[in-house]
C-alpha cells in the first residue's frame, strides 16, 4: 500500500510517501519565522503551511520515480493542534484524494507518536509510552496496538512548553529545548534546587508550571550572566529529567501492584531527542531490566512519516472520511 501523508499540526510542514514499511520520500520543513516572536504565531504558521505544502508536494510529484496516480490512500493529521494549521493540511490532502479518486484517512497526531516506535521495534504488550512534546506530556498504556489508554498527563504546561518558557525567561532563542540543552552542557546541574511538583504523588500526572514560576523569581534576584544561564539551564534540565524518571518508575510500580507487568517503555515526541534525558533514563531503567524504545530520528519531532505509519497500521479499506472535521483538542481515545 502506497500512502501519501501530511502533517501540519503546529509549525512543521511535512509530507511523506510510504510504501508498506519503507519510506520513499520524507520532507520536513521547520518554520523559522516564529523564532523572532519567541513562540509559534498561529496565523503565520497557517500561511506558511499553505505556501510550503504546495511547493514541496509539486516538487515531489514531479520526480520521475513518483507517480501520484499509484497512491492508494491520502492521510493527514486532523488533531490535536492549531486549528488553522490542521485545516490547511487536511483540506490540502483531501483535495488531492478527490483529484486522484482515492480515500482520505484522518489521523490523530498523538496516535502517530504513540505508534512511532513500532516502525523500528518489535513491541510486546502490555507496553508503556511516555509522550514528550511541546504540547503534551502523557503516559499511555498499550494493551494492544488498537487498545491505548491514557494513564496520566501534565495538569498545566507540557514539558516542551516548560523548556520554551524557561528559555524565553533566560533570554535564549526559540525553540528553547535545544538552547537549554546546549547551555546545560557547560553548567553545574547542582547549582539550584528547583521544585518538583507532584513527583511523590501516587498518580500518573505531571506539573511543570511551578518550576517556571520559581525560575522567574530566581532571575529577578540574580544577574542574568552567562554562568547563571548555564547553571540554571543545567539545574532545570536535571529537575525535569528527575520528575519524568521518578513518575515513570512509580507508574511501573503502581501497575505491578495491579498485576500488570511492563518490560518495555517507548519514549516518543520531540523532547525525546534530548541526549541528557536519554542517558539518565537509560541509566535508571537498565538497572530495572526495562527496555527503552525510541523512534527513528526522523519520526521523533512532528513529522509526516509517523502519520503515514499510523495510517498503514489502522487503515480499513471501506473507510473514507473525506468529511471529517479537524479537532484541535482531539484525544487519543476518540474514534476517527
C-alpha positions as CSV (number, residue, x, y, z in Angstrom):
1,X,0.0,0.0,0.0
2,X,1.4,3.4,-1.0
3,X,0.4,6.2,1.3
4,X,0.7,10.0,1.0
5,X,0.8,11.6,4.4
6,X,0.7,15.3,5.6
7,X,1.5,16.7,9.0
8,X,0.7,20.4,9.9
9,X,-0.4,20.3,13.5
10,X,1.9,23.1,14.6
11,X,4.9,24.7,12.9
12,X,6.4,21.8,11.0
13,X,5.2,21.3,7.4
14,X,5.8,17.7,6.5
15,X,4.8,15.3,3.7
16,X,5.7,11.6,3.3
17,X,5.4,8.8,0.8
18,X,5.5,5.4,2.5
19,X,5.0,2.0,0.9
20,X,4.3,-0.7,3.4
21,X,7.3,-0.3,5.8
22,X,9.5,1.7,3.5
23,X,9.9,5.5,3.5
24,X,10.0,6.5,-0.2
25,X,10.2,10.3,0.4
26,X,10.0,12.3,3.6
27,X,10.2,16.1,3.8
28,X,10.1,18.2,7.0
29,X,10.2,22.0,6.8
30,X,10.6,23.8,10.1
31,X,9.2,27.3,10.1
32,X,11.9,29.7,11.2
33,X,9.6,32.8,11.1
34,X,8.5,32.1,14.7
35,X,11.9,32.5,16.3
36,X,11.8,36.3,16.3
37,X,8.4,36.1,18.2
38,X,9.7,33.7,20.9
39,X,6.9,31.2,20.1
40,X,4.6,29.9,17.5
41,X,2.2,32.5,16.0
42,X,-0.8,30.5,14.7
43,X,-1.7,32.8,11.8
44,X,1.8,32.8,10.5
45,X,2.0,29.1,10.9
46,X,-1.1,28.6,8.7
47,X,0.1,30.9,6.0
48,X,3.5,29.2,5.9
49,X,1.9,25.7,5.7
50,X,-0.2,26.8,2.7
51,X,2.8,28.1,0.8
52,X,5.2,25.3,1.6
53,X,2.8,22.4,1.1
54,X,2.1,23.4,-2.4
55,X,5.8,23.9,-3.2
56,X,7.1,20.6,-1.7
57,X,4.2,18.5,-3.0
58,X,4.6,19.9,-6.5
59,X,8.3,19.1,-6.4
60,X,7.6,15.6,-5.1
61,X,5.1,14.7,-7.7
62,X,7.4,16.0,-10.5
63,X,10.1,13.4,-9.6
64,X,10.5,10.8,-12.4
65,X,10.2,7.9,-10.0
66,X,7.0,9.2,-8.4
67,X,3.6,8.6,-9.9
68,X,0.8,10.2,-7.8
69,X,-1.8,8.0,-9.6
70,X,-0.3,5.0,-7.9
71,X,-1.0,6.3,-4.4
72,X,-3.6,4.2,-2.6
73,X,-4.5,6.4,0.3
74,X,-4.2,10.0,1.3
75,X,-3.9,10.8,5.0
76,X,-3.3,13.9,7.2
77,X,-3.2,14.9,10.8
78,X,-6.7,16.1,11.9
79,X,-6.0,16.8,15.6
80,X,-4.9,17.8,18.1
81,X,-3.1,21.0,17.1
82,X,-3.6,24.6,15.9
83,X,-7.0,24.7,14.1
84,X,-5.8,26.9,11.2
85,X,-2.8,24.6,10.6
86,X,-4.9,21.5,10.8
87,X,-7.4,22.9,8.4
88,X,-4.7,23.8,5.8
89,X,-3.1,20.4,5.9
90,X,-6.2,18.3,6.0
91,X,-8.0,20.4,3.3
92,X,-5.0,20.2,1.0
93,X,-4.7,16.5,1.4
94,X,-8.4,16.0,1.0
95,X,-8.3,17.9,-2.3
96,X,-5.5,15.5,-3.5
97,X,-7.6,12.5,-2.6
98,X,-10.6,13.8,-4.5
99,X,-8.4,14.7,-7.5
100,X,-7.0,11.2,-7.7
101,X,-10.2,9.5,-6.6
102,X,-8.6,7.8,-3.6
103,X,-9.8,7.5,0.1
104,X,-8.8,10.1,2.7
105,X,-8.0,8.9,6.2
106,X,-7.8,11.3,9.2
107,X,-5.1,10.5,11.8
108,X,-4.7,11.5,15.4
109,X,-1.3,13.3,15.8
110,X,-0.9,11.7,19.3
111,X,-1.5,8.3,18.0
112,X,1.1,8.9,15.3
113,X,3.7,9.5,18.1
114,X,2.5,6.5,20.2
115,X,2.8,4.1,17.3
116,X,6.1,5.5,16.0
117,X,8.3,3.1,17.9
118,X,6.6,0.1,16.3
119,X,8.1,1.1,13.0
120,X,11.6,0.1,14.1
121,X,11.0,-2.1,17.2
122,X,9.1,-5.2,18.0
123,X,6.7,-4.1,20.7
124,X,5.3,-6.6,23.3
125,X,2.2,-5.9,25.3
126,X,1.3,-4.5,27.7
127,X,3.6,-1.6,26.9
128,X,4.1,1.8,28.4
129,X,4.5,5.0,26.3
130,X,5.9,8.3,27.6
131,X,4.9,11.1,25.2
132,X,7.1,14.3,25.5
133,X,6.3,17.1,23.1
134,X,5.8,20.9,23.0
135,X,2.1,20.5,23.6
136,X,1.7,17.2,25.6
137,X,3.3,15.3,28.4
138,X,1.4,12.0,28.8
139,X,1.8,8.4,29.9
140,X,-0.2,5.8,27.9
141,X,-0.6,2.0,28.5
142,X,-0.9,0.0,25.3
143,X,-2.8,-3.3,25.9
144,X,-2.5,-3.8,22.1
145,X,-2.0,-1.7,19.0
146,X,-5.7,-1.0,19.0
147,X,-6.3,-0.5,22.7
148,X,-4.4,2.5,24.1
149,X,-5.3,4.0,27.5
150,X,-4.3,7.4,28.9
151,X,-2.9,6.9,32.4
152,X,-1.8,10.5,33.2
153,X,-0.7,13.8,31.7
154,X,0.5,17.3,32.7
155,X,-2.1,19.3,34.6
156,X,-0.6,22.5,33.3
157,X,2.4,23.1,31.0
158,X,3.7,20.4,28.7
159,X,7.4,19.5,29.0
160,X,8.3,21.2,25.7
161,X,6.4,24.2,26.7
162,X,8.3,24.3,30.0
163,X,11.6,24.2,28.1
164,X,10.5,27.0,25.7
165,X,9.2,29.3,28.5
166,X,12.3,28.8,30.6
167,X,14.5,29.6,27.6
168,X,12.5,32.8,27.0
169,X,12.9,33.9,30.6
170,X,16.7,33.3,30.2
171,X,16.7,35.4,27.0
172,X,17.5,32.4,24.9
173,X,16.3,31.7,21.3
174,X,13.2,29.8,20.2
175,X,12.8,26.8,20.2
176,X,14.1,26.6,23.7
177,X,14.7,22.9,24.1
178,X,18.0,22.8,22.1
179,X,19.1,26.1,23.6
180,X,18.6,24.8,27.2
181,X,20.4,21.6,26.4
182,X,23.3,23.4,24.8
183,X,23.8,25.8,27.7
184,X,23.3,23.0,30.3
185,X,26.4,21.1,29.0
186,X,28.6,24.0,30.4
187,X,26.7,24.4,33.6
188,X,26.6,22.9,37.1
189,X,23.3,21.0,37.5
190,X,23.5,21.2,41.3
191,X,23.6,25.0,41.4
192,X,19.9,25.4,42.1
193,X,17.4,23.2,44.0
194,X,14.2,23.6,41.9
195,X,10.7,22.4,42.9
196,X,9.5,19.0,41.7
197,X,5.7,19.3,41.7
198,X,3.6,16.0,42.0
199,X,6.8,13.9,42.0
200,X,5.8,11.9,45.1
201,X,2.0,11.8,44.4
202,X,0.5,8.4,43.8
203,X,-0.8,9.2,40.3
204,X,0.4,9.3,36.7
205,X,0.2,13.1,36.3
206,X,2.8,15.8,35.9
207,X,3.1,19.5,36.7
208,X,5.7,21.9,35.3
209,X,4.4,25.5,35.6
210,X,5.6,25.8,39.3
211,X,9.2,25.3,38.1
212,X,8.8,28.2,35.6
213,X,7.5,30.5,38.3
214,X,10.3,29.6,40.6
215,X,12.9,30.3,37.9
216,X,11.2,33.6,37.2
217,X,11.8,34.6,40.8
218,X,15.4,33.4,40.7
219,X,16.1,35.5,37.6
220,X,14.8,38.7,39.4
221,X,17.2,38.1,42.3
222,X,20.3,37.3,40.2
223,X,22.4,38.8,37.4
224,X,21.4,37.2,34.1
225,X,25.1,36.5,33.0
226,X,26.5,33.6,31.1
227,X,27.4,31.5,34.2
228,X,23.9,32.0,35.7
229,X,22.2,31.0,32.5
230,X,24.3,27.8,32.1
231,X,23.9,26.8,35.7
232,X,20.2,27.4,35.7
233,X,19.8,25.6,32.4
234,X,21.6,22.5,33.8
235,X,19.6,22.6,37.0
236,X,16.3,22.9,35.1
237,X,17.2,20.0,32.8
238,X,18.2,17.8,35.8
239,X,15.0,18.6,37.6
240,X,12.8,17.9,34.6
241,X,14.5,14.6,34.0
242,X,14.2,13.6,37.7
243,X,10.5,14.3,37.5
244,X,9.8,12.2,34.4
245,X,12.1,9.4,35.6
246,X,10.5,9.2,39.0
247,X,7.0,9.3,37.6
248,X,7.7,6.6,35.1
249,X,9.2,4.3,37.8
250,X,6.2,5.0,40.1
251,X,3.8,4.2,37.2
252,X,5.5,0.8,36.7
253,X,5.3,0.1,40.4
254,X,1.6,1.1,40.6
255,X,0.8,-1.1,37.6
256,X,2.6,-4.1,39.1
257,X,0.6,-3.7,42.2
258,X,-2.4,-4.4,40.0
259,X,-0.7,-7.4,38.4
260,X,0.2,-5.5,35.2
261,X,3.8,-6.2,34.4
262,X,5.7,-4.0,31.9
263,X,9.1,-4.9,30.5
264,X,9.4,-2.2,27.9
265,X,8.7,1.6,27.6
266,X,8.6,3.8,24.5
267,X,9.9,7.4,24.8
268,X,8.4,9.4,21.9
269,X,7.9,13.0,20.8
270,X,10.3,15.9,20.1
271,X,11.7,16.2,23.6
272,X,12.9,12.5,23.4
273,X,15.7,14.0,21.2
274,X,17.3,15.4,24.4
275,X,20.6,13.4,24.9
276,X,20.8,14.2,28.6
277,X,17.2,12.8,29.2
278,X,18.1,9.7,27.1
279,X,21.2,9.0,29.1
280,X,19.5,9.4,32.5
281,X,16.5,7.3,31.5
282,X,18.9,4.6,30.2
283,X,20.9,4.5,33.5
284,X,17.7,4.2,35.6
285,X,15.9,1.6,33.5
286,X,18.9,-0.6,32.7
287,X,19.1,-1.3,36.4
288,X,15.5,-2.5,36.4
289,X,15.8,-4.6,33.2
290,X,13.3,-2.4,31.4
291,X,13.9,-2.0,27.7
292,X,13.6,1.6,26.3
293,X,12.5,2.1,22.7
294,X,12.8,5.3,20.6
295,X,11.5,6.1,17.2
296,X,13.9,6.5,14.3
297,X,15.4,10.1,14.3
298,X,13.1,11.5,11.6
299,X,10.0,10.2,13.5
300,X,10.8,11.9,16.8
301,X,9.6,15.5,16.2
302,X,6.3,16.4,14.3
303,X,6.6,14.6,11.0
304,X,4.5,13.0,8.3
305,X,6.3,9.6,8.4
306,X,4.6,8.7,11.7
307,X,1.3,9.8,10.3
308,X,1.8,7.5,7.3
309,X,2.8,4.7,9.6
310,X,-0.3,5.2,11.8
311,X,-2.5,5.1,8.7
312,X,-0.9,1.9,7.5
313,X,-1.3,0.2,10.9
314,X,-5.0,1.2,11.2
315,X,-6.3,1.5,7.7
316,X,-9.6,-0.1,6.8
317,X,-10.3,-0.3,3.1
318,X,-14.0,0.5,3.4
319,X,-13.4,3.7,5.4
320,X,-13.2,7.1,3.6
321,X,-13.5,10.1,5.9
322,X,-13.4,12.9,3.4
323,X,-15.9,14.9,5.5
324,X,-14.0,14.5,8.8
325,X,-13.6,17.9,10.6
326,X,-10.3,18.7,12.3
327,X,-10.4,18.7,16.1
328,X,-7.8,20.9,17.8
329,X,-8.4,19.2,21.2
330,X,-8.7,15.6,20.0
331,X,-7.9,12.9,22.5
332,X,-6.3,9.6,21.5
333,X,-9.3,7.6,22.7
334,X,-11.6,9.3,20.2
335,X,-12.6,7.2,17.2
336,X,-11.9,8.6,13.8
